[in-house]
Amino acid sequence: MRVMVQMASSLAIAFATYSRIPMPRVDWSEENRRYSLCFFPIIGMVIGAALCGWLWLCNALEIGAMLRGCVGALIPLLITGGIHMDGFMDTCDALASWQSKERRLEILKDSHVGAFAVIGCCAYLMIAAGLFSEMTVDHALLLALCFVASRAASAMTSVCLKSAKSDGMLRSFTASAQRRAVLISSCGYFALCLCSWLHAGLAMAFLCALAVATCVLVYKRMAYTQFGGVTGDLAGWLLQVTELALIAVIVMGGKIV
């Protein structure tokens, strides 16, 4: 019974932290946060389900490509509250500063928004809207899993890679995380995604797996060389980039393979 309560608390904490979905109040103790990252990809399932519903509605009402793409790009932000986009934007500012590692880490913590953050966000949303405008109901399941895989990658790298700081929100979650459980659950989510990608064809599965692996490797190199390790903002950058890469693979790859 205690384990079930702890799991439920970890689920509530994960949703309360990484989404705008209302959750019951729970004690944010270290014990209750232990499995939060295990449930992180489930938020991706909710986003994927919402996008599938939107694509179905667009198909039923014959909604045009522009509206389909714009709303599709906004749905993840509405559900998450933009917490990961905030990390993406902060990272864009820090990388564009060409300062020392210490200064880049300070920029990540700065609440002000720089020009490169705005440029990065606008470019990201424009590309995302363009890709979503090409989506149909046939892409629904593949699209939904993009948001699961990106969160599984973010959770796994957060507990596996060296942290750049001894404090911060990510550090508080990874310090109390049950590392083995996070790794096992992340592998399970990846297996689910891979099976679904294989259903769309071996070539599509290979391209999606390659996209995730490439994003993780680029992320690790960037985090270590530019910041000395990973942070919560950098984890948000990885999540956003992985999602966009997977969506691009599904749209563009579907036209090729």
C-alpha positions as CSV (number, residue, x, y, z in Angstrom):
1,M,0.0,0.0,0.0
2,R,2.8,2.4,0.9
3,V,4.5,1.7,-2.5
4,M,1.2,2.5,-4.3
5,V,0.8,5.8,-2.5
6,Q,4.5,6.7,-3.2
7,M,4.0,5.9,-6.9
8,A,0.8,7.9,-7.1
9,S,2.6,10.8,-5.4
10,S,5.5,10.6,-7.8
11,L,3.0,10.7,-10.7
12,A,1.2,13.7,-9.3
13,I,4.6,15.5,-8.8
14,A,5.7,14.7,-12.3
15,F,2.4,16.2,-13.8
16,A,2.4,19.2,-11.4
17,T,6.0,20.0,-12.4
18,Y,6.1,19.4,-16.1
19,S,2.5,20.2,-17.1
20,R,-0.4,22.5,-16.4
21,I,-2.8,19.6,-15.7
22,P,-4.3,20.0,-12.3
23,M,-3.1,17.5,-9.7
24,P,-4.0,16.8,-6.1
25,R,-1.7,18.2,-3.5
26,V,1.0,15.8,-2.2
27,D,4.0,16.1,0.0
28,W,7.1,17.0,-2.2
29,S,9.4,14.9,0.0
30,E,12.5,13.2,-1.4
31,E,10.8,9.9,-1.0
32,N,7.8,11.0,-3.1
33,R,10.0,12.4,-5.8
34,R,11.9,9.2,-6.2
35,Y,9.9,7.9,-9.2
36,S,8.8,11.2,-10.7
37,L,11.0,10.9,-13.7
38,C,9.6,7.4,-14.4
39,F,6.3,9.0,-15.1
40,F,7.6,12.0,-17.0
41,P,7.0,10.4,-20.5
42,I,3.3,9.8,-19.6
43,I,2.8,13.5,-20.0
44,G,4.0,13.0,-23.6
45,M,1.2,10.5,-24.0
46,V,-1.3,13.1,-23.0
47,I,0.2,15.6,-25.4
48,G,0.1,12.9,-28.2
49,A,-3.5,12.1,-27.5
50,A,-4.5,15.7,-27.6
51,L,-2.7,16.1,-31.0
52,C,-4.3,13.0,-32.3
53,G,-7.7,14.4,-31.4
54,W,-6.8,17.7,-33.1
55,L,-5.8,15.9,-36.3
56,W,-9.0,13.8,-36.2
57,L,-11.0,17.0,-35.8
58,C,-9.2,18.7,-38.7
59,N,-9.9,15.7,-40.9
60,A,-13.6,15.6,-39.9
61,L,-14.2,19.3,-40.3
62,E,-11.8,19.7,-43.3
63,I,-9.7,22.3,-41.5
64,G,-7.0,23.9,-43.6
65,A,-3.3,23.3,-43.3
66,M,-2.4,26.7,-41.8
67,L,-4.8,26.4,-38.8
68,R,-3.9,22.7,-38.4
69,G,-0.2,23.5,-38.2
70,C,-0.5,26.6,-35.9
71,V,-2.8,24.9,-33.4
72,G,-0.7,21.7,-33.5
73,A,2.4,23.7,-32.6
74,L,0.7,25.4,-29.7
75,I,-0.9,22.3,-28.1
76,P,2.3,21.1,-26.4
77,L,2.9,24.5,-25.0
78,L,-0.6,24.8,-23.7
79,I,-0.3,21.4,-21.9
80,T,3.2,21.9,-20.5
81,G,3.0,25.6,-19.8
82,G,6.1,26.2,-21.9
83,I,8.5,24.9,-19.2
84,H,10.7,23.0,-21.7
85,M,10.5,25.8,-24.3
86,D,11.8,28.1,-21.6
87,G,14.8,25.9,-21.2
88,F,15.3,25.8,-25.0
89,M,15.2,29.6,-25.1
90,D,17.6,30.1,-22.2
91,T,20.0,27.6,-23.9
92,C,19.8,29.5,-27.1
93,D,20.8,32.7,-25.3
94,A,23.6,31.0,-23.4
95,L,25.1,29.3,-26.5
96,A,24.9,32.6,-28.5
97,S,26.8,34.5,-25.8
98,W,30.2,32.8,-26.5
99,Q,31.1,33.4,-22.9
100,S,32.9,31.1,-20.4
101,K,31.1,28.0,-18.9
102,E,30.5,29.9,-15.7
103,R,29.0,32.8,-17.5
104,R,26.8,30.6,-19.7
105,L,25.4,28.9,-16.5
106,E,24.6,32.4,-15.2
107,I,22.7,33.2,-18.4
108,L,20.7,30.0,-18.0
109,K,19.5,31.3,-14.6
110,D,18.8,34.8,-15.8
111,S,15.1,35.5,-15.9
112,H,15.5,38.1,-18.7
113,V,14.9,37.0,-22.3
114,G,17.6,37.8,-24.9
115,A,17.3,38.4,-28.6
116,F,18.6,34.9,-29.5
117,A,16.1,33.3,-27.2
118,V,13.3,35.1,-29.1
119,I,14.8,34.3,-32.5
120,G,15.2,30.6,-31.5
121,C,11.6,30.3,-30.2
122,C,10.1,32.0,-33.3
123,A,12.2,29.8,-35.6
124,Y,11.2,26.7,-33.7
125,L,7.5,27.4,-33.7
126,M,7.5,28.3,-37.4
127,I,9.2,25.0,-38.3
128,A,6.9,23.1,-36.0
129,A,3.8,24.7,-37.4
130,G,5.0,24.0,-40.9
131,L,5.6,20.3,-40.1
132,F,2.3,20.0,-38.3
133,S,0.5,21.4,-41.3
134,E,1.8,18.4,-43.3
135,M,0.4,15.9,-40.8
136,T,-2.7,13.8,-41.4
137,V,-4.6,11.3,-39.2
138,D,-2.4,8.6,-40.7
139,H,0.6,10.1,-38.8
140,A,-1.3,10.3,-35.6
141,L,0.2,7.4,-33.7
142,L,3.8,8.1,-34.9
143,L,3.3,11.8,-34.0
144,A,2.0,10.9,-30.5
145,L,5.1,8.8,-29.7
146,C,7.5,11.7,-30.5
147,F,6.5,13.3,-27.2
148,V,7.0,10.1,-25.3
149,A,10.5,9.4,-26.8
150,S,11.7,12.9,-26.2
151,R,10.8,12.7,-22.5
152,A,12.3,9.3,-22.1
153,A,15.5,10.6,-23.6
154,S,15.4,13.6,-21.3
155,A,14.8,11.5,-18.2
156,M,17.4,9.0,-19.0
157,T,20.2,11.5,-19.8
158,S,19.3,13.5,-16.6
159,V,20.2,10.6,-14.4
160,C,23.1,9.2,-16.5
161,L,25.0,12.4,-17.4
162,K,27.1,14.6,-15.1
163,S,25.3,17.5,-13.6
164,A,26.8,21.0,-14.2
165,K,25.5,22.3,-10.9
166,S,25.1,21.1,-7.4
167,D,21.7,22.8,-7.1
168,G,18.7,23.6,-9.3
169,M,15.4,21.8,-10.0
170,L,16.9,19.1,-12.2
171,R,19.5,18.3,-9.5
172,S,16.8,18.1,-6.8
173,F,14.9,15.5,-9.0
174,T,17.9,13.4,-10.0
175,A,19.5,13.4,-6.5
176,S,16.3,11.8,-5.1
177,A,15.6,9.7,-8.2
178,Q,15.6,5.9,-8.2
179,R,18.2,5.7,-11.0
180,R,17.6,2.1,-11.8
181,A,13.9,2.6,-12.0
182,V,14.3,5.6,-14.3
183,L,16.6,3.7,-16.6
184,I,14.3,0.6,-16.8
185,S,11.2,2.7,-17.4
186,S,12.9,4.8,-20.0
187,C,14.0,1.7,-21.9
188,G,10.4,0.5,-21.7
189,Y,9.1,3.7,-23.2
190,F,11.7,3.5,-26.0
191,A,10.7,-0.1,-26.7
192,L,7.1,0.9,-27.0
193,C,8.0,3.7,-29.4
194,L,10.3,1.4,-31.5
195,C,7.6,-1.2,-31.8
196,S,5.2,1.4,-33.1
197,W,7.8,2.8,-35.5
198,L,8.5,-0.7,-36.8
199,H,4.8,-1.0,-37.6
200,A,5.3,1.9,-40.0
201,G,8.2,0.1,-41.6
202,L,11.8,-0.8,-40.9
203,A,13.2,2.3,-42.6
204,M,11.0,4.6,-40.6
205,A,11.9,2.9,-37.3
206,F,15.6,3.2,-38.2
207,L,15.3,6.9,-39.0
208,C,13.4,7.7,-35.8
209,A,15.9,5.7,-33.7
210,L,18.8,7.4,-35.4
211,A,17.2,10.8,-34.8
212,V,16.9,10.2,-31.1
213,A,20.4,8.8,-30.8
214,T,21.9,11.7,-32.8
215,C,20.1,14.3,-30.6
216,V,21.3,12.6,-27.4
217,L,24.9,12.5,-28.6
218,V,24.9,16.1,-29.8
219,Y,23.3,17.1,-26.5
220,K,25.9,15.3,-24.4
221,R,28.8,16.9,-26.3
222,M,27.2,20.3,-26.2
223,A,26.4,20.1,-22.5
224,Y,29.9,18.8,-21.5
225,T,31.9,21.2,-23.7
226,Q,29.8,24.3,-23.3
227,F,28.4,24.0,-19.8
228,G,30.4,21.3,-18.0
229,G,27.4,19.1,-17.6
230,V,23.6,19.0,-17.8
231,T,21.0,21.3,-16.2
232,G,17.3,21.6,-16.2
233,D,17.3,24.1,-19.0
234,L,19.6,21.9,-21.1
235,A,17.3,19.0,-20.5
236,G,14.5,21.2,-21.9
237,W,16.6,22.0,-25.0
238,L,17.1,18.2,-25.6
239,L,13.4,17.5,-25.3
240,Q,12.4,20.3,-27.7
241,V,15.1,19.4,-30.3
242,T,14.3,15.7,-30.1
243,E,10.6,16.3,-30.6
244,L,11.2,18.5,-33.6
245,A,13.7,16.1,-35.1
246,L,11.3,13.2,-34.8
247,I,8.4,15.2,-36.3
248,A,10.6,16.2,-39.2
249,V,11.6,12.5,-39.7
250,I,8.0,11.4,-39.7
251,V,6.9,14.1,-42.2
252,M,9.9,14.1,-44.5
253,G,10.7,10.5,-44.1
254,G,7.1,9.5,-44.9
255,K,7.5,11.2,-48.2
256,I,10.7,9.4,-49.1
257,V,10.4,5.8,-47.7
